[in-house]
Amino acid sequence: MMQHEVENMNVSLISGDDGFDRIAIKIASALAGEAGSSLTLTPSQARVLATELIAAVNRAEVKNSLKTSPNLWRRQGVTQPRLATAS
């Protein structure tokens, strides 16, 4: 699979020849001389794609947060209580 940096993305609603609406996604590549790509989806296909994108973004954000959060770091061999105790 090839990965390219996306320079511009345009999502629009278009009417198909069959009278049904479609969602068109046009992507312009950052590479010089390369033509952009387009994808036309039914509303249900676009909904599935949007759901999968949101889930993937959430996973990536959680993964990134776990990597960089100093509150989640623990040193080897050092035990600290997880909850505060009442005195």
C-alpha positions as CSV (number, residue, x, y, z in Angstrom):
1,M,0.0,0.0,0.0
2,M,1.3,3.4,-0.9
3,Q,1.1,6.3,1.5
4,H,1.0,9.9,0.4
5,E,0.7,13.2,2.2
6,V,-2.7,14.7,1.5
7,E,-2.6,18.3,0.5
8,N,-6.3,18.9,0.2
9,M,-9.5,17.0,0.8
10,N,-13.0,17.9,-0.3
11,V,-16.1,16.1,0.7
12,S,-19.4,16.9,-1.1
13,L,-22.9,15.6,-1.6
14,I,-23.8,14.9,-5.2
15,S,-26.9,13.6,-6.9
16,G,-26.4,10.4,-8.9
17,D,-27.9,9.7,-12.3
18,D,-30.2,7.2,-10.6
19,G,-31.8,9.9,-8.5
20,F,-30.0,8.9,-5.3
21,D,-27.5,11.0,-3.4
22,R,-23.9,10.1,-3.1
23,I,-21.0,11.3,-1.1
24,A,-17.9,12.3,-3.1
25,I,-14.5,12.5,-1.5
26,K,-11.8,14.1,-3.6
27,I,-8.2,14.0,-2.4
28,A,-5.3,16.0,-3.8
29,S,-1.9,14.6,-3.4
30,A,1.1,16.7,-2.2
31,L,3.3,15.0,-4.8
32,A,4.0,17.1,-7.9
33,G,2.7,15.7,-11.1
34,E,0.4,13.2,-9.5
35,A,-3.3,13.4,-10.1
36,G,-5.7,13.4,-7.2
37,S,-8.1,10.6,-6.4
38,S,-11.8,10.5,-5.9
39,L,-14.1,8.1,-4.1
40,T,-17.9,8.0,-4.5
41,L,-19.9,6.3,-1.7
42,T,-23.5,5.7,-0.9
43,P,-24.7,7.3,2.4
44,S,-24.5,4.0,4.2
45,Q,-21.0,3.3,2.9
46,A,-20.0,6.8,4.0
47,R,-21.4,6.3,7.4
48,V,-19.4,3.0,7.8
49,L,-16.3,4.8,6.6
50,A,-16.9,7.7,9.1
51,T,-17.4,5.3,12.0
52,E,-14.3,3.4,11.2
53,L,-12.3,6.6,10.8
54,I,-13.5,7.9,14.2
55,A,-12.7,4.7,15.9
56,A,-9.2,4.6,14.4
57,V,-8.5,8.2,15.4
58,N,-9.7,7.5,18.9
59,R,-7.4,4.5,19.2
60,A,-4.4,6.6,17.8
61,E,-5.1,9.4,20.3
62,V,-5.4,7.0,23.3
63,K,-2.2,5.3,22.2
64,N,-0.4,8.6,21.8
65,S,-1.7,9.8,25.2
66,L,-0.4,6.7,26.9
67,K,3.0,7.2,25.4
68,T,3.4,10.8,26.5
69,S,1.5,11.0,29.8
70,P,3.9,11.4,32.7
71,N,1.2,10.4,35.1
72,L,1.2,6.9,33.7
73,W,5.0,6.3,33.8
74,R,6.3,4.0,36.5
75,R,9.8,3.2,37.5
76,Q,11.0,-0.4,37.7
77,G,11.1,-1.6,41.3
78,V,9.4,1.4,42.8
79,T,6.0,0.7,44.2
80,Q,3.6,3.5,45.0
81,P,0.1,3.3,46.3
82,R,-2.4,3.8,43.5
83,L,-5.0,5.5,45.7
84,A,-4.6,8.0,48.5
85,T,-5.3,6.7,52.0
86,A,-7.4,8.5,54.6
87,S,-5.6,9.5,57.8
